[in-house]
Amino acid sequence: MELENLRQECLNCRRCGLCDTRTNVVFGQGVPTAEVMFVGEGPGASEDEQGLPFVGRSGQLLDHYLEAVDLSRDTNVYIANIVKCRPPQNRDPLPEESTACMPWLRQQFQLIRPKIVVCLGRIAAQQMMGPTFSVSRDHGKFFEKQGTLFMATYHPAALLRYPVNKPAVFGDFVALREKITQVCDHTY
């Protein structure tokens, strides 16, 4: 199956109640052959409106960090979320919503086959790296799982609320840049 075929299937998803309140499914965006994949928790209002991940204020901040280390959703990364539909009032996805949506993300991962996955925020990190993972303690550190490197950093929306963490996130992106040069086939 190709990524576009999977996206078309996902657009009709009715696996959980989030489908009743969504405007658009936010499947993902980026290069289907990306060696680096970013994963957030779920779409916000701007994302639900446009059908694209990280396009609101937090997305603009994410793009700023990506640009600082020569990454871009247009040329060399792929961005997705744990859940593909916006939780009402931007609440955290419920466990049953995450469980219902996780097969979409797994299939995206299998098709893209990234060498590095960057979890954006606590929810994505705990879903992908384990329920006890602490972003404040372990951000910027790389962990290997079944041949793929995983790293987590603060969610861009959290940085808008707590800008004191912006230098730490910049350090995480610099560490990501260094890791890319070590393990990825393409030079960015």
VMD Tcl script that builds the backbone (N, CA, C; Angstrom):
set m [mol new atoms 564]
animate dup $m
set s [atomselect $m all]
$s set {name element resname resid chain x y z} {
  {N N MET 1 A 0.838 -1.189 0.000}
  {CA C MET 1 A 0.000 0.000 0.000}
  {C C MET 1 A 0.878 1.245 0.000}
  {N N GLU 2 A 0.478 2.236 -0.730}
  {CA C GLU 2 A 1.193 3.502 -0.756}
  {C C GLU 2 A 0.582 4.467 0.249}
  {N N LEU 3 A 1.349 5.479 0.609}
  {CA C LEU 3 A 0.918 6.447 1.600}
  {C C LEU 3 A -0.366 7.162 1.170}
  {N N GLU 4 A -0.483 7.510 -0.095}
  {CA C GLU 4 A -1.686 8.196 -0.568}
  {C C GLU 4 A -2.920 7.302 -0.444}
  {N N ASN 5 A -2.775 6.021 -0.724}
  {CA C ASN 5 A -3.899 5.093 -0.554}
  {C C ASN 5 A -4.314 5.000 0.914}
  {N N LEU 6 A -3.321 4.952 1.801}
  {CA C LEU 6 A -3.609 4.914 3.231}
  {C C LEU 6 A -4.322 6.195 3.657}
  {N N ARG 7 A -3.872 7.334 3.152}
  {CA C ARG 7 A -4.509 8.617 3.481}
  {C C ARG 7 A -5.977 8.607 3.056}
  {N N GLN 8 A -6.234 8.114 1.864}
  {CA C GLN 8 A -7.616 8.057 1.374}
  {C C GLN 8 A -8.490 7.197 2.281}
  {N N GLU 9 A -7.971 6.072 2.749}
  {CA C GLU 9 A -8.715 5.227 3.687}
  {C C GLU 9 A -8.976 5.958 4.995}
  {N N CYS 10 A -7.952 6.636 5.490}
  {CA C CYS 10 A -8.044 7.323 6.775}
  {C C CYS 10 A -9.077 8.454 6.730}
  {N N LEU 11 A -9.232 9.099 5.591}
  {CA C LEU 11 A -10.185 10.210 5.469}
  {C C LEU 11 A -11.614 9.771 5.790}
  {N N ASN 12 A -11.896 8.484 5.671}
  {CA C ASN 12 A -13.237 7.962 5.951}
  {C C ASN 12 A -13.336 7.262 7.310}
  {N N CYS 13 A -12.329 7.416 8.149}
  {CA C CYS 13 A -12.270 6.699 9.421}
  {C C CYS 13 A -13.432 7.088 10.340}
  {N N ARG 14 A -13.992 6.049 10.984}
  {CA C ARG 14 A -15.045 6.251 11.972}
  {C C ARG 14 A -14.781 5.353 13.194}
  {N N ARG 15 A -13.506 5.140 13.500}
  {CA C ARG 15 A -13.134 4.203 14.568}
  {C C ARG 15 A -13.415 4.728 15.974}
  {N N CYS 16 A -13.559 6.048 16.126}
  {CA C CYS 16 A -13.845 6.596 17.459}
  {C C CYS 16 A -14.757 7.812 17.315}
  {N N GLY 17 A -15.190 8.340 18.427}
  {CA C GLY 17 A -16.131 9.454 18.435}
  {C C GLY 17 A -15.579 10.774 17.922}
  {N N LEU 18 A -14.265 10.887 17.782}
  {CA C LEU 18 A -13.706 12.143 17.273}
  {C C LEU 18 A -14.184 12.443 15.848}
  {N N CYS 19 A -14.582 11.404 15.118}
  {CA C CYS 19 A -15.042 11.616 13.747}
  {C C CYS 19 A -16.320 12.449 13.710}
  {N N ASP 20 A -17.087 12.447 14.794}
  {CA C ASP 20 A -18.356 13.176 14.822}
  {C C ASP 20 A -18.178 14.679 14.934}
  {N N THR 21 A -17.037 15.132 15.441}
  {CA C THR 21 A -16.837 16.572 15.654}
  {C C THR 21 A -15.753 17.173 14.769}
  {N N ARG 22 A -15.110 16.373 13.949}
  {CA C ARG 22 A -14.019 16.881 13.121}
  {C C ARG 22 A -14.562 17.666 11.929}
  {N N THR 23 A -13.725 18.592 11.463}
  {CA C THR 23 A -13.957 19.244 10.184}
  {C C THR 23 A -13.188 18.478 9.119}
  {N N ASN 24 A -11.925 18.172 9.416}
  {CA C ASN 24 A -11.062 17.427 8.503}
  {C C ASN 24 A -10.238 16.403 9.259}
  {N N VAL 25 A -9.953 15.286 8.617}
  {CA C VAL 25 A -8.952 14.345 9.118}
  {C C VAL 25 A -7.597 14.979 8.829}
  {N N VAL 26 A -6.704 14.937 9.812}
  {CA C VAL 26 A -5.354 15.477 9.641}
  {C C VAL 26 A -4.417 14.272 9.586}
  {N N PHE 27 A -4.210 13.772 8.379}
  {CA C PHE 27 A -3.469 12.529 8.197}
  {C C PHE 27 A -1.976 12.711 8.441}
  {N N GLY 28 A -1.379 13.679 7.805}
  {CA C GLY 28 A 0.053 13.915 7.920}
  {C C GLY 28 A 0.514 14.742 6.734}
  {N N GLN 29 A 1.770 15.171 6.790}
  {CA C GLN 29 A 2.303 16.004 5.714}
  {C C GLN 29 A 3.811 15.845 5.671}
  {N N GLY 30 A 4.335 15.824 4.460}
  {CA C GLY 30 A 5.770 15.778 4.302}
  {C C GLY 30 A 6.188 14.843 3.196}
  {N N VAL 31 A 7.442 14.450 3.263}
  {CA C VAL 31 A 8.062 13.631 2.238}
  {C C VAL 31 A 7.861 12.155 2.591}
  {N N PRO 32 A 7.259 11.368 1.689}
  {CA C PRO 32 A 6.991 9.964 2.004}
  {C C PRO 32 A 8.239 9.106 2.183}
  {N N THR 33 A 9.391 9.603 1.780}
  {CA C THR 33 A 10.651 8.870 1.961}
  {C C THR 33 A 11.516 9.487 3.050}
  {N N ALA 34 A 10.915 10.307 3.898}
  {CA C ALA 34 A 11.668 11.023 4.932}
  {C C ALA 34 A 12.360 10.055 5.887}
  {N N GLU 35 A 13.569 10.387 6.250}
  {CA C GLU 35 A 14.295 9.595 7.230}
  {C C GLU 35 A 14.027 10.083 8.651}
  {N N VAL 36 A 13.372 11.243 8.763}
  {CA C VAL 36 A 13.020 11.807 10.063}
  {C C VAL 36 A 11.514 12.064 10.076}
  {N N MET 37 A 10.848 11.530 11.097}
  {CA C MET 37 A 9.404 11.685 11.246}
  {C C MET 37 A 9.114 12.344 12.582}
  {N N PHE 38 A 8.282 13.372 12.569}
  {CA C PHE 38 A 7.841 14.052 13.782}
  {C C PHE 38 A 6.426 13.608 14.094}
  {N N VAL 39 A 6.147 13.346 15.376}
  {CA C VAL 39 A 4.819 12.892 15.777}
  {C C VAL 39 A 4.343 13.725 16.964}
  {N N GLY 40 A 3.192 14.377 16.792}
  {CA C GLY 40 A 2.545 15.128 17.865}
  {C C GLY 40 A 1.382 14.326 18.426}
  {N N GLU 41 A 0.600 14.983 19.296}
  {CA C GLU 41 A -0.506 14.251 19.927}
  {C C GLU 41 A -1.771 14.265 19.095}
  {N N GLY 42 A -2.140 15.426 18.543}
  {CA C GLY 42 A -3.365 15.518 17.764}
  {C C GLY 42 A -3.557 16.914 17.218}
  {N N PRO 43 A -4.462 17.057 16.264}
  {CA C PRO 43 A -4.689 18.358 15.643}
  {C C PRO 43 A -5.365 19.355 16.580}
  {N N GLY 44 A -5.057 20.618 16.376}
  {CA C GLY 44 A -5.755 21.702 17.038}
  {C C GLY 44 A -6.768 22.309 16.080}
  {N N ALA 45 A -7.279 23.478 16.439}
  {CA C ALA 45 A -8.333 24.120 15.643}
  {C C ALA 45 A -7.861 24.465 14.231}
  {N N SER 46 A -6.683 25.057 14.097}
  {CA C SER 46 A -6.172 25.426 12.767}
  {C C SER 46 A -5.933 24.201 11.914}
  {N N GLU 47 A -5.419 23.153 12.536}
  {CA C GLU 47 A -5.136 21.920 11.819}
  {C C GLU 47 A -6.432 21.255 11.347}
  {N N ASP 48 A -7.444 21.243 12.215}
  {CA C ASP 48 A -8.739 20.676 11.868}
  {C C ASP 48 A -9.367 21.459 10.706}
  {N N GLU 49 A -9.183 22.748 10.729}
  {CA C GLU 49 A -9.734 23.601 9.675}
  {C C GLU 49 A -9.053 23.357 8.325}
  {N N GLN 50 A -7.716 23.215 8.352}
  {CA C GLN 50 A -6.953 23.092 7.106}
  {C C GLN 50 A -6.658 21.653 6.692}
  {N N GLY 51 A -6.794 20.715 7.612}
  {CA C GLY 51 A -6.504 19.321 7.293}
  {C C GLY 51 A -5.021 19.003 7.224}
  {N N LEU 52 A -4.190 19.858 7.819}
  {CA C LEU 52 A -2.732 19.669 7.814}
  {C C LEU 52 A -2.189 19.770 9.237}
  {N N PRO 53 A -1.137 19.014 9.563}
  {CA C PRO 53 A -0.592 19.059 10.922}
  {C C PRO 53 A 0.279 20.288 11.163}
  {N N PHE 54 A 0.200 20.799 12.372}
  {CA C PHE 54 A 1.085 21.873 12.828}
  {C C PHE 54 A 1.089 23.065 11.867}
  {N N VAL 55 A -0.086 23.677 11.690}
  {CA C VAL 55 A -0.182 24.865 10.841}
  {C C VAL 55 A -0.583 26.111 11.620}
  {N N GLY 56 A -0.924 25.968 12.882}
  {CA C GLY 56 A -1.260 27.118 13.715}
  {C C GLY 56 A -0.004 27.763 14.272}
  {N N ARG 57 A -0.154 28.473 15.372}
  {CA C ARG 57 A 0.993 29.155 15.989}
  {C C ARG 57 A 2.085 28.171 16.384}
  {N N SER 58 A 1.699 27.030 16.938}
  {CA C SER 58 A 2.725 26.052 17.330}
  {C C SER 58 A 3.414 25.476 16.100}
  {N N GLY 59 A 2.689 25.332 15.006}
  {CA C GLY 59 A 3.293 24.848 13.770}
  {C C GLY 59 A 4.286 25.832 13.191}
  {N N GLN 60 A 3.977 27.118 13.316}
  {CA C GLN 60 A 4.920 28.143 12.851}
  {C C GLN 60 A 6.206 28.080 13.665}
  {N N LEU 61 A 6.061 27.847 14.957}
  {CA C LEU 61 A 7.245 27.713 15.808}
  {C C LEU 61 A 8.031 26.446 15.440}
  {N N LEU 62 A 7.316 25.341 15.208}
  {CA C LEU 62 A 7.991 24.114 14.785}
  {C C LEU 62 A 8.752 24.351 13.478}
  {N N ASP 63 A 8.126 25.006 12.518}
  {CA C ASP 63 A 8.801 25.285 11.247}
  {C C ASP 63 A 10.062 26.120 11.453}
  {N N HIS 64 A 10.030 27.038 12.401}
  {CA C HIS 64 A 11.205 27.861 12.727}
  {C C HIS 64 A 12.356 26.973 13.219}
  {N N TYR 65 A 12.042 26.037 14.119}
  {CA C TYR 65 A 13.081 25.123 14.615}
  {C C TYR 65 A 13.589 24.209 13.500}
  {N N LEU 66 A 12.681 23.702 12.680}
  {CA C LEU 66 A 13.090 22.853 11.556}
  {C C LEU 66 A 14.044 23.609 10.639}
  {N N GLU 67 A 13.660 24.824 10.288}
  {CA C GLU 67 A 14.479 25.633 9.383}
  {C C GLU 67 A 15.867 25.891 9.957}
  {N N ALA 68 A 15.945 26.061 11.267}
  {CA C ALA 68 A 17.232 26.347 11.916}
  {C C ALA 68 A 18.235 25.206 11.748}
  {N N VAL 69 A 17.726 23.986 11.499}
  {CA C VAL 69 A 18.626 22.834 11.335}
  {C C VAL 69 A 18.456 22.197 9.944}
  {N N ASP 70 A 18.068 23.009 8.982}
  {CA C ASP 70 A 17.950 22.580 7.575}
  {C C ASP 70 A 16.961 21.446 7.357}
  {N N LEU 71 A 15.855 21.469 8.077}
  {CA C LEU 71 A 14.785 20.504 7.867}
  {C C LEU 71 A 13.532 21.241 7.416}
  {N N SER 72 A 12.696 20.543 6.672}
  {CA C SER 72 A 11.464 21.145 6.172}
  {C C SER 72 A 10.469 20.063 5.798}
  {N N ARG 73 A 9.206 20.294 6.097}
  {CA C ARG 73 A 8.162 19.346 5.701}
  {C C ARG 73 A 8.031 19.265 4.183}
  {N N ASP 74 A 8.561 20.242 3.468}
  {CA C ASP 74 A 8.496 20.243 2.005}
  {C C ASP 74 A 9.611 19.426 1.359}
  {N N THR 75 A 10.714 19.212 2.086}
  {CA C THR 75 A 11.862 18.581 1.438}
  {C C THR 75 A 12.406 17.322 2.115}
  {N N ASN 76 A 12.299 17.205 3.463}
  {CA C ASN 76 A 13.025 16.087 4.066}
  {C C ASN 76 A 12.476 15.530 5.379}
  {N N VAL 77 A 11.294 15.922 5.808}
  {CA C VAL 77 A 10.694 15.316 7.005}
  {C C VAL 77 A 9.234 14.990 6.736}
  {N N TYR 78 A 8.664 14.182 7.625}
  {CA C TYR 78 A 7.243 13.871 7.589}
  {C C TYR 78 A 6.688 14.164 8.970}
  {N N ILE 79 A 5.490 14.767 9.032}
  {CA C ILE 79 A 4.884 15.149 10.300}
  {C C ILE 79 A 3.501 14.511 10.406}
  {N N ALA 80 A 3.243 13.871 11.535}
  {CA C ALA 80 A 1.952 13.224 11.774}
  {C C ALA 80 A 1.571 13.408 13.249}
  {N N ASN 81 A 0.432 12.850 13.624}
  {CA C ASN 81 A -0.043 12.892 15.006}
  {C C ASN 81 A -0.512 11.517 15.446}
  {N N ILE 82 A -0.602 11.338 16.766}
  {CA C ILE 82 A -1.144 10.106 17.323}
  {C C ILE 82 A -2.598 9.941 16.878}
  {N N VAL 83 A -3.434 10.958 17.123}
  {CA C VAL 83 A -4.819 10.928 16.645}
  {C C VAL 83 A -4.943 11.858 15.451}
  {N N LYS 84 A -5.790 11.475 14.518}
  {CA C LYS 84 A -5.918 12.189 13.244}
  {C C LYS 84 A -7.065 13.187 13.230}
  {N N CYS 85 A -7.873 13.216 14.291}
  {CA C CYS 85 A -8.997 14.152 14.385}
  {C C CYS 85 A -8.853 14.967 15.674}
  {N N ARG 86 A -9.315 16.196 15.627}
  {CA C ARG 86 A -9.167 17.103 16.764}
  {C C ARG 86 A -10.045 16.696 17.940}
  {N N PRO 87 A -9.425 16.522 19.115}
  {CA C PRO 87 A -10.236 16.348 20.318}
  {C C PRO 87 A -10.936 17.671 20.669}
  {N N PRO 88 A -12.186 17.626 21.097}
  {CA C PRO 88 A -12.917 18.861 21.427}
  {C C PRO 88 A -12.152 19.727 22.433}
  {N N GLN 89 A -12.186 21.028 22.205}
  {CA C GLN 89 A -11.500 22.017 23.056}
  {C C GLN 89 A -10.012 21.713 23.246}
  {N N ASN 90 A -9.419 21.035 22.290}
  {CA C ASN 90 A -7.988 20.688 22.338}
  {C C ASN 90 A -7.600 19.885 23.575}
  {N N ARG 91 A -8.541 19.143 24.129}
  {CA C ARG 91 A -8.206 18.304 25.284}
  {C C ARG 91 A -7.255 17.190 24.825}
  {N N ASP 92 A -6.607 16.546 25.797}
  {CA C ASP 92 A -5.760 15.397 25.488}
  {C C ASP 92 A -6.627 14.299 24.883}
  {N N PRO 93 A -6.093 13.550 23.913}
  {CA C PRO 93 A -6.851 12.410 23.392}
  {C C PRO 93 A -7.112 11.392 24.501}
  {N N LEU 94 A -8.316 10.834 24.507}
  {CA C LEU 94 A -8.639 9.788 25.470}
  {C C LEU 94 A -7.903 8.503 25.075}
  {N N PRO 95 A -7.620 7.634 26.042}
  {CA C PRO 95 A -6.907 6.393 25.711}
  {C C PRO 95 A -7.579 5.599 24.591}
  {N N GLU 96 A -8.905 5.511 24.607}
  {CA C GLU 96 A -9.588 4.736 23.567}
  {C C GLU 96 A -9.480 5.403 22.193}
  {N N GLU 97 A -9.363 6.731 22.167}
  {CA C GLU 97 A -9.174 7.440 20.894}
  {C C GLU 97 A -7.771 7.169 20.342}
  {N N SER 98 A -6.779 7.248 21.219}
  {CA C SER 98 A -5.404 6.957 20.798}
  {C C SER 98 A -5.279 5.519 20.314}
  {N N THR 99 A -5.891 4.598 21.039}
  {CA C THR 99 A -5.843 3.188 20.655}
  {C C THR 99 A -6.502 2.963 19.300}
  {N N ALA 100 A -7.635 3.613 19.072}
  {CA C ALA 100 A -8.351 3.450 17.800}
  {C C ALA 100 A -7.556 4.016 16.627}
  {N N CYS 101 A -6.788 5.064 16.884}
  {CA C CYS 101 A -6.071 5.755 15.810}
  {C C CYS 101 A -4.655 5.224 15.579}
  {N N MET 102 A -4.090 4.574 16.562}
  {CA C MET 102 A -2.697 4.138 16.468}
  {C C MET 102 A -2.395 3.270 15.248}
  {N N PRO 103 A -3.313 2.413 14.781}
  {CA C PRO 103 A -2.999 1.639 13.569}
  {C C PRO 103 A -2.686 2.517 12.348}
  {N N TRP 104 A -3.313 3.676 12.248}
  {CA C TRP 104 A -2.993 4.587 11.132}
  {C C TRP 104 A -1.545 5.034 11.221}
  {N N LEU 105 A -1.123 5.430 12.432}
  {CA C LEU 105 A 0.254 5.892 12.615}
  {C C LEU 105 A 1.244 4.754 12.376}
  {N N ARG 106 A 0.914 3.562 12.852}
  {CA C ARG 106 A 1.804 2.411 12.619}
  {C C ARG 106 A 1.983 2.159 11.122}
  {N N GLN 107 A 0.892 2.244 10.369}
  {CA C GLN 107 A 0.986 2.028 8.923}
  {C C GLN 107 A 1.774 3.154 8.256}
  {N N GLN 108 A 1.597 4.383 8.709}
  {CA C GLN 108 A 2.407 5.489 8.180}
  {C C GLN 108 A 3.881 5.193 8.427}
  {N N PHE 109 A 4.193 4.781 9.650}
  {CA C PHE 109 A 5.571 4.474 10.027}
  {C C PHE 109 A 6.134 3.360 9.136}
  {N N GLN 110 A 5.343 2.316 8.907}
  {CA C GLN 110 A 5.811 1.191 8.087}
  {C C GLN 110 A 6.051 1.602 6.639}
  {N N LEU 111 A 5.255 2.516 6.130}
  {CA C LEU 111 A 5.428 2.960 4.744}
  {C C LEU 111 A 6.593 3.942 4.596}
  {N N ILE 112 A 6.747 4.826 5.562}
  {CA C ILE 112 A 7.802 5.845 5.491}
  {C C ILE 112 A 9.151 5.259 5.903}
  {N N ARG 113 A 9.152 4.406 6.893}
  {CA C ARG 113 A 10.363 3.765 7.399}
  {C C ARG 113 A 11.443 4.779 7.818}
  {N N PRO 114 A 11.101 5.700 8.727}
  {CA C PRO 114 A 12.094 6.677 9.151}
  {C C PRO 114 A 13.203 6.032 9.981}
  {N N LYS 115 A 14.343 6.661 9.967}
  {CA C LYS 115 A 15.441 6.202 10.819}
  {C C LYS 115 A 15.365 6.862 12.194}
  {N N ILE 116 A 14.731 8.047 12.242}
  {CA C ILE 116 A 14.599 8.796 13.493}
  {C C ILE 116 A 13.154 9.264 13.622}
  {N N VAL 117 A 12.578 9.078 14.820}
  {CA C VAL 117 A 11.250 9.603 15.143}
  {C C VAL 117 A 11.412 10.590 16.285}
  {N N VAL 118 A 10.870 11.799 16.101}
  {CA C VAL 118 A 10.907 12.821 17.138}
  {C C VAL 118 A 9.486 12.994 17.660}
  {N N CYS 119 A 9.286 12.677 18.931}
  {CA C CYS 119 A 7.989 12.836 19.578}
  {C C CYS 119 A 7.880 14.258 20.111}
  {N N LEU 120 A 6.805 14.931 19.733}
  {CA C LEU 120 A 6.582 16.308 20.159}
  {C C LEU 120 A 5.605 16.310 21.329}
  {N N GLY 121 A 6.138 16.421 22.523}
  {CA C GLY 121 A 5.311 16.492 23.721}
  {C C GLY 121 A 5.130 15.179 24.441}
  {N N ARG 122 A 4.583 15.314 25.651}
  {CA C ARG 122 A 4.423 14.201 26.581}
  {C C ARG 122 A 3.537 13.088 26.038}
  {N N ILE 123 A 2.403 13.430 25.466}
  {CA C ILE 123 A 1.465 12.395 25.038}
  {C C ILE 123 A 2.066 11.534 23.935}
  {N N ALA 124 A 2.640 12.166 22.925}
  {CA C ALA 124 A 3.279 11.397 21.853}
  {C C ALA 124 A 4.429 10.558 22.400}
  {N N ALA 125 A 5.229 11.146 23.271}
  {CA C ALA 125 A 6.382 10.427 23.824}
  {C C ALA 125 A 5.934 9.217 24.637}
  {N N GLN 126 A 4.915 9.384 25.467}
  {CA C GLN 126 A 4.467 8.263 26.290}
  {C C GLN 126 A 3.797 7.184 25.448}
  {N N GLN 127 A 3.106 7.567 24.395}
  {CA C GLN 127 A 2.490 6.580 23.508}
  {C C GLN 127 A 3.546 5.779 22.752}
  {N N MET 128 A 4.612 6.443 22.348}
  {CA C MET 128 A 5.587 5.794 21.473}
  {C C MET 128 A 6.812 5.256 22.199}
  {N N MET 129 A 7.115 5.814 23.368}
  {CA C MET 129 A 8.343 5.420 24.052}
  {C C MET 129 A 8.099 4.771 25.410}
  {N N GLY 130 A 6.867 4.807 25.871}
  {CA C GLY 130 A 6.549 4.166 27.146}
  {C C GLY 130 A 5.822 5.107 28.080}
  {N N PRO 131 A 4.912 4.570 28.898}
  {CA C PRO 131 A 4.046 5.402 29.738}
  {C C PRO 131 A 4.762 6.171 30.840}
  {N N THR 132 A 5.976 5.803 31.173}
  {CA C THR 132 A 6.689 6.529 32.235}
  {C C THR 132 A 7.678 7.555 31.671}
  {N N PHE 133 A 7.702 7.709 30.351}
  {CA C PHE 133 A 8.650 8.650 29.749}
  {C C PHE 133 A 8.345 10.072 30.223}
  {N N SER 134 A 9.382 10.796 30.582}
  {CA C SER 134 A 9.255 12.182 31.033}
  {C C SER 134 A 10.010 13.093 30.065}
  {N N VAL 135 A 9.277 13.957 29.390}
  {CA C VAL 135 A 9.914 14.879 28.454}
  {C C VAL 135 A 10.837 15.840 29.192}
  {N N SER 136 A 10.413 16.320 30.360}
  {CA C SER 136 A 11.256 17.271 31.092}
  {C C SER 136 A 12.578 16.634 31.527}
  {N N ARG 137 A 12.572 15.356 31.809}
  {CA C ARG 137 A 13.786 14.651 32.240}
  {C C ARG 137 A 14.633 14.181 31.057}
  {N N ASP 138 A 13.986 13.669 30.004}
  {CA C ASP 138 A 14.723 12.953 28.960}
  {C C ASP 138 A 14.662 13.593 27.568}
  {N N HIS 139 A 14.205 14.836 27.489}
  {CA C HIS 139 A 14.159 15.468 26.168}
  {C C HIS 139 A 15.562 15.535 25.566}
  {N N GLY 140 A 15.621 15.357 24.258}
  {CA C GLY 140 A 16.896 15.461 23.552}
  {C C GLY 140 A 17.768 14.216 23.591}
  {N N LYS 141 A 17.358 13.200 24.358}
  {CA C LYS 141 A 18.121 11.953 24.425}
  {C C LYS 141 A 17.560 10.975 23.395}
  {N N PHE 142 A 18.425 10.195 22.804}
  {CA C PHE 142 A 18.004 9.225 21.794}
  {C C PHE 142 A 17.911 7.834 22.407}
  {N N PHE 143 A 16.851 7.125 22.036}
  {CA C PHE 143 A 16.609 5.763 22.485}
  {C C PHE 143 A 16.342 4.908 21.250}
  {N N GLU 144 A 16.932 3.737 21.218}
  {CA C GLU 144 A 16.740 2.862 20.059}
  {C C GLU 144 A 15.661 1.839 20.376}
  {N N LYS 145 A 14.700 1.713 19.448}
  {CA C LYS 145 A 13.630 0.720 19.575}
  {C C LYS 145 A 13.511 0.006 18.242}
  {N N GLN 146 A 13.811 -1.269 18.228}
  {CA C GLN 146 A 13.660 -2.107 17.039}
  {C C GLN 146 A 14.283 -1.474 15.788}
  {N N GLY 147 A 15.481 -0.945 15.955}
  {CA C GLY 147 A 16.232 -0.409 14.821}
  {C C GLY 147 A 15.942 1.032 14.454}
  {N N THR 148 A 15.040 1.682 15.171}
  {CA C THR 148 A 14.718 3.090 14.911}
  {C C THR 148 A 15.110 3.907 16.133}
  {N N LEU 149 A 15.679 5.082 15.897}
  {CA C LEU 149 A 16.018 5.981 16.994}
  {C C LEU 149 A 14.809 6.863 17.307}
  {N N PHE 150 A 14.523 6.997 18.598}
  {CA C PHE 150 A 13.429 7.858 19.061}
  {C C PHE 150 A 14.011 8.931 19.963}
  {N N MET 151 A 13.459 10.119 19.841}
  {CA C MET 151 A 13.832 11.237 20.700}
  {C C MET 151 A 12.562 12.034 20.966}
  {N N ALA 152 A 12.481 12.673 22.099}
  {CA C ALA 152 A 11.329 13.523 22.406}
  {C C ALA 152 A 11.812 14.910 22.785}
  {N N THR 153 A 10.962 15.870 22.522}
  {CA C THR 153 A 11.205 17.240 22.941}
  {C C THR 153 A 9.869 17.852 23.338}
  {N N TYR 154 A 9.912 19.049 23.877}
  {CA C TYR 154 A 8.684 19.719 24.288}
  {C C TYR 154 A 7.799 20.009 23.076}
  {N N HIS 155 A 6.510 19.928 23.263}
  {CA C HIS 155 A 5.556 20.266 22.204}
  {C C HIS 155 A 5.640 21.775 21.935}
  {N N PRO 156 A 5.595 22.183 20.674}
  {CA C PRO 156 A 5.659 23.617 20.382}
  {C C PRO 156 A 4.584 24.437 21.097}
  {N N ALA 157 A 3.385 23.884 21.294}
  {CA C ALA 157 A 2.343 24.625 22.018}
  {C C ALA 157 A 2.766 24.878 23.462}
  {N N ALA 158 A 3.495 23.930 24.058}
  {CA C ALA 158 A 3.994 24.126 25.422}
  {C C ALA 158 A 5.024 25.253 25.454}
  {N N LEU 159 A 5.806 25.384 24.382}
  {CA C LEU 159 A 6.796 26.460 24.320}
  {C C LEU 159 A 6.124 27.830 24.229}
  {N N LEU 160 A 4.969 27.881 23.606}
  {CA C LEU 160 A 4.235 29.153 23.537}
  {C C LEU 160 A 3.752 29.558 24.929}
  {N N ARG 161 A 3.425 28.570 25.752}
  {CA C ARG 161 A 2.991 28.854 27.131}
  {C C ARG 161 A 4.170 29.057 28.077}
  {N N TYR 162 A 5.272 28.347 27.838}
  {CA C TYR 162 A 6.446 28.389 28.714}
  {C C TYR 162 A 7.702 28.628 27.872}
  {N N PRO 163 A 7.898 29.852 27.385}
  {CA C PRO 163 A 9.029 30.121 26.496}
  {C C PRO 163 A 10.392 29.903 27.132}
  {N N VAL 164 A 10.448 29.747 28.443}
  {CA C VAL 164 A 11.720 29.497 29.114}
  {C C VAL 164 A 12.372 28.206 28.586}
  {N N ASN 165 A 11.582 27.290 28.027}
  {CA C ASN 165 A 12.120 26.024 27.512}
  {C C ASN 165 A 12.623 26.109 26.076}
  {N N LYS 166 A 12.481 27.259 25.433}
  {CA C LYS 166 A 12.904 27.375 24.031}
  {C C LYS 166 A 14.386 27.071 23.821}
  {N N PRO 167 A 15.300 27.552 24.659}
  {CA C PRO 167 A 16.719 27.201 24.448}
  {C C PRO 167 A 16.977 25.698 24.547}
  {N N ALA 168 A 16.294 25.017 25.458}
  {CA C ALA 168 A 16.476 23.568 25.590}
  {C C ALA 168 A 16.010 22.859 24.320}
  {N N VAL 169 A 14.900 23.313 23.749}
  {CA C VAL 169 A 14.386 22.698 22.521}
  {C C VAL 169 A 15.338 22.976 21.362}
  {N N PHE 170 A 15.890 24.167 21.311}
  {CA C PHE 170 A 16.868 24.442 20.265}
  {C C PHE 170 A 18.045 23.473 20.389}
  {N N GLY 171 A 18.484 23.214 21.626}
  {CA C GLY 171 A 19.549 22.232 21.851}
  {C C GLY 171 A 19.147 20.836 21.383}
  {N N ASP 172 A 17.868 20.479 21.589}
  {CA C ASP 172 A 17.376 19.184 21.115}
  {C C ASP 172 A 17.449 19.105 19.590}
  {N N PHE 173 A 17.104 20.196 18.909}
  {CA C PHE 173 A 17.148 20.198 17.445}
  {C C PHE 173 A 18.581 20.167 16.926}
  {N N VAL 174 A 19.497 20.797 17.641}
  {CA C VAL 174 A 20.914 20.717 17.263}
  {C C VAL 174 A 21.395 19.269 17.425}
  {N N ALA 175 A 21.000 18.612 18.518}
  {CA C ALA 175 A 21.363 17.204 18.724}
  {C C ALA 175 A 20.747 16.331 17.624}
  {N N LEU 176 A 19.526 16.649 17.215}
  {CA C LEU 176 A 18.885 15.927 16.117}
  {C C LEU 176 A 19.688 16.095 14.835}
  {N N ARG 177 A 20.094 17.304 14.550}
  {CA C ARG 177 A 20.885 17.579 13.342}
  {C C ARG 177 A 22.157 16.730 13.337}
  {N N GLU 178 A 22.837 16.667 14.489}
  {CA C GLU 178 A 24.066 15.874 14.597}
  {C C GLU 178 A 23.777 14.388 14.397}
  {N N LYS 179 A 22.681 13.907 14.972}
  {CA C LYS 179 A 22.321 12.492 14.838}
  {C C LYS 179 A 21.983 12.170 13.384}
  {N N ILE 180 A 21.316 13.084 12.698}
  {CA C ILE 180 A 20.989 12.876 11.280}
  {C C ILE 180 A 22.255 12.668 10.472}
  {N N THR 181 A 23.274 13.458 10.731}
  {CA C THR 181 A 24.522 13.324 9.967}
  {C C THR 181 A 25.199 11.987 10.253}
  {N N GLN 182 A 24.944 11.411 11.423}
  {CA C GLN 182 A 25.542 10.125 11.779}
  {C C GLN 182 A 24.812 8.936 11.194}
  {N N VAL 183 A 23.471 8.979 11.117}
  {CA C VAL 183 A 22.719 7.769 10.810}
  {C C VAL 183 A 21.895 7.801 9.522}
  {N N CYS 184 A 21.711 8.957 8.932}
  {CA C CYS 184 A 20.848 9.032 7.749}
  {C C CYS 184 A 21.661 8.968 6.465}
  {N N ASP 185 A 21.048 8.409 5.456}
  {CA C ASP 185 A 21.707 8.235 4.164}
  {C C ASP 185 A 21.826 9.548 3.383}
  {N N HIS 186 A 20.818 10.378 3.504}
  {CA C HIS 186 A 20.808 11.629 2.731}
  {C C HIS 186 A 21.536 12.726 3.501}
  {N N THR 187 A 22.189 13.583 2.785}
  {CA C THR 187 A 22.729 14.782 3.414}
  {C C THR 187 A 21.727 15.894 3.162}
  {N N TYR 188 A 21.327 16.534 4.224}
  {CA C TYR 188 A 20.292 17.558 4.126}
  {C C TYR 188 A 20.922 18.928 4.021}
}
mol reanalyze $m
mol bondsrecalc $m
mol representation Tube
mol addrep $m
